[in-house]
Amino acid sequence: MAFQRFKAAYRSLFFPEPVKPPYLHICQIGDPVLRAPAQPVPPDLIHSPEIKQILLQMRQVMKKYDSVGLAAPQIGIPLRILLLEFSLKRKKQFGEEVYAAREMSLLPLMTVINPEMKVDDYKKLEFPESCESVRGYSAVVPRYRAVTLTGLNEEGESLKLQSTGWTARIIQHEMEHLDGKLFIDSMISKTFQNDAWHRINVHQGRVQIQFYVK
């Protein structure tokens, strides 16, 4: 029995079992779930324990990573669910100048199930974007200035959000996740950069990009 316990402990240490979704971490580019179109949530399942658990873990992960948006495929679940938030804390991180220049606005935490998006203003604005699923990199991405988002909230009730500027950008970014796309598919390719390059250069390459949040 002692040998069997040692064998099991050895295997779990050096050959850990794959973690099953929904994850408490964010999938990275390379996971097939990020490149497959997500499926609608059947309305009669919105109140199910399974969907409630997915929503709970999405909120936990979004808070853990301090994100402004999160799509269900990013925690390994190929369903059309997204979360949006732009808090006062985030506003302070950007500062007043950037907040105004990028047309940012506060947005309470919002859950949207089976979202649909309509473009209201086809003028495109170009600003840098990054993504927790392409950790450590960013690029300038053109996005429509104004969009309207519709869908269902966590109670299965209809919702509608008309947005401009940065909120519209967040919505477009997250909607792409639900269609199996990433910001690198929409970016201006010559602006793609490693955000840690200056630090990497200063430390002569002795820098790690972390894929976890402490």
ABEGO torsion letter per residue (X at the ends): XAAAAAAAAAAAAABBBBBBOBBABBBBBGBAAAABBBBBBBAAAAABAAAAAAAAAAAAAAAAAGBABBBAAAAGBBBBBBBBBBBAAAAAAAEAAAAAAAGBBBBBBBBBBGBBBBBABABBBBBBBBBAABBGBBBBBBBBABBBBBEBBAAGBBBBBBBBEAAAAAAAAAAAAAAGBBAAAABBAAABBBAAAAAAAAAGGBBBBBABBX
